[in-house]
Amino acid sequence: MKDTLWLIRRNLVSMGRSYKSLLLYLLAPVIGITLSFLIYGNEKPADLRLGIANLDGEQPVAQDLIGFLEGIEGMKITLMADEAEANSAVVGGDSDAAIIVRNGFAQGIQTGEAGGDVEIVTLQDSAVAPYIRSYIDPYLGNLESIAKTAAGSPEAFAEAYAKVRGEAFPVAMELADDRSVQRDMTNRAIGYLIVFMLFSAINLSSFMIKEKENRTYFRLVASPLSGRTYVASNIAVNLLLLLVQIIAMLAIMNGIFGIKPDVPLWQLGAMLFLFASAAVALSLVVVAFSSSSMTVNAVSNFLIIPSCLLAGCMFPVELMPESIRDIASFLPQRWLLEAVNQLQLGASLPDLALHALILLAFTAVFALAAIYKFGHNRDTRTYI
C-alpha cells in the first residue's frame, strides 16, 4: 500500500510537470460544454408550416376546424386554393404538411357517413402526420359525439353545435417550461465528455509504455516495487483524473452555463463514474496489445472516434438507420447515454440496475482481457 501511494504521488507530480497535458485534461469538460452550448444554446423550436385546402366552402364546421388549427401555438397556417396547390407546397418544401378538407366534410360529420374526415398530405416517412393527428382526432371525436346525439338530423346537429359553440367552458391553464433544449445540451455535453474521457484514459495509461521506452519502468521494477503495484498506481491516477473531469463538468455545466440536466447530479455522477471504470479498463487493453506509444495513438484514434459516432455521442442516435443503432447496443457509450436519458425521464438509480450491470460487465471484460495479455506477454519487459 505504501509503495502504491508513493507511485500515485509520483505520477501526479509527473503530470504536474507536463502542464500542457494537465491543462488539456482539465479544460476538456469546458470544451465539451461550450460546444454543446454553442450548438443548442440559441436553438428555438421552429413553427410547423401547415397548408390547408378547404374544399367544403363556408360550412361552419369546416371553418371552425381551420380556426381551431390556427389557434394552436407552434403552427403557421397557410390557406391553399385547391388540392393541387397544397400538394405542390409540400413537395416543394414550402409546407411541412397540408390538410385537405374535402367537399362534403361537414355533411359527413353530421350524418356519420363517409367524408367526415380530413386528408393529411406529407412526405413519405414524415413524423408530422401523427403529430397533426394528435390534435385533429380528438377535435373530430367531439364533433362525432355531437352528431350521435343528433341521431342523423341536420337540424338537431346544427342546434346542438350552435349551443356548444356559444357556451364558455372553464379551462385551467398552466404553462410548462420547454426543457428539451436543456436536455439536448446535457446529452451533447456528456457525449463530448465521453470522448475526452476515453482519450484521457488511454493517454494516461500510455505513460506506462512511454516509461518503458525511456527505461524509467525498468529502474522502478529493479527496486522492491512490483509490476502489479506499478499498474495499480496508474489505474488509481487514471480514475482520479476522470473523477476530477466528471466533477468539473457537472459544476461548470450547472453553475456557469446554467444547463439544468433535470437529473440529480449525484446520480448522473455515479453513472459517469461507472463509465470511467470501463474507460480505464479499455485503456489497459489498448496498452496491453500495443508495442509502442505510436501504436497506442493509432489504435485510440481508430477505436474512439468511430465508436463514439456510432453510440450517438456527437449527434442523436435516432438520426441513424436502425441497423446502426443495433450496433450501438454493443458499445458502453450507448448504455451510458441511454441511462442518462432514462434519468431525465424520471427513472431512479434502482431502475437503471441493468445499465449499471452492463457497464460493470464491460469493465470486467476489458480488465480480464488486459490481465490475460499482461500475464501472457513473453517479452522480458512485461509489466506483470
Secondary structure, DSSP 4 states (H G I P E B T S, - for coil): -HHHHHHHHHHHHHHHHSHHHHHHHHHHHHHHHHHHHHHHTT--PPPEEEEEEE-STT-HHHHHHHHHHHTSTTEEEEEESSHHHHHHHHHTTS-SEEEEE-TTHHHHHHHT-TT-S-EEE--TT-SHHHHHHHHHHHHHHHHHHHHHHHTT-HHHHHHHHHHHHH-------------HHHHHHHHHHHHHHHHHHHHHHHHHHTHHHHHHHTTHHHHHHTTT--HHHHHHHHHHHHHHHHHHHHHHHHHHHHHTS----SS-HHHHHHHHHHHHHHHHHHHHHHHHT-SSHHHHHHHHHHHHHHHHHHHTSSS-GGGS-HHHHHHHTTSHHHHHHHHHHHHHTT--GGGGHHHHHHHHHHHHHHHHHHHHHHHT--STT---
